[in-house]
Amino acid sequence: MPRVTEAHSAARRQEIIDAAYRCFARKGFHQTTMRDIYAEANLSPGAIYHYFDSKDAIIRASYEFDSQRGMALFEAALLRDDPIQALRELIDFFYQGLESAAELAAPRVNVQGWGEALVNPALRDAIRQVFDRNLEALRHIVAKAQASGEVNPTLDPGAVARMLLSLYYGLELQLALYGKVDVEQYATAVKTLLFASAKP
């Protein structure tokens, strides 16, 4: 049954990504070998290479997964009549996701991925594709909020979108460096500052 096969394939890919993240968090991206990854995943080399041909491919796939996960949420947010509520819901979802991702040490791995992307064009393109998609969706939501008078219309919506993305990835960097940050308080501060001038 195709749907079962697709679900199994997606679950196995995620299992491998999670195992790789644990290895990257412990040893670093360059020190981790594919042997480390299939040992961590408790899978044969053939099972790993069936889905990914390299460490780079695993990292790229993780960003693509995040992009697909976020796409549906952004599309739903764009359709909402209330753009401020849409932004609140996006912030709640992504910050909660970041808190749970910290348990896998994903922030440490993602920061390594950003550094690697500076010298790895394929990885850079994969990461920028995610960033660009998120920026464009946020820009549309901000512009919609400006049109309804809920966000200062003199601000460039693209600049506000970049600020919002920076707040998110800035927290991810802090989680990587400190290991533990109160994500809930951080998200509350972001919403308070962002919506201070919004209509109740």
HELIX and SHEET records of a PDB file:
HELIX    1   1 PRO A    2  LYS A   27  1                                  26    
HELIX    2   2 MET A   34  GLU A   40  1                                   7    
HELIX    3   3 PRO A   45  TYR A   51  1                                   7    
HELIX    4   4 LYS A   55  LEU A   79  1                                  25    
HELIX    5   5 PRO A   83  ALA A  101  1                                  19    
HELIX    6   6 ALA A  102  LEU A  104  5                                   3    
HELIX    7   7 ALA A  106  ALA A  117  1                                  12    
HELIX    8   8 PRO A  121  ALA A  147  1                                  27    
HELIX    9   9 PRO A  157  TYR A  178  1                                  22    
HELIX   10  10 VAL A  183  LEU A  194  1                                  12    
END                                                                             
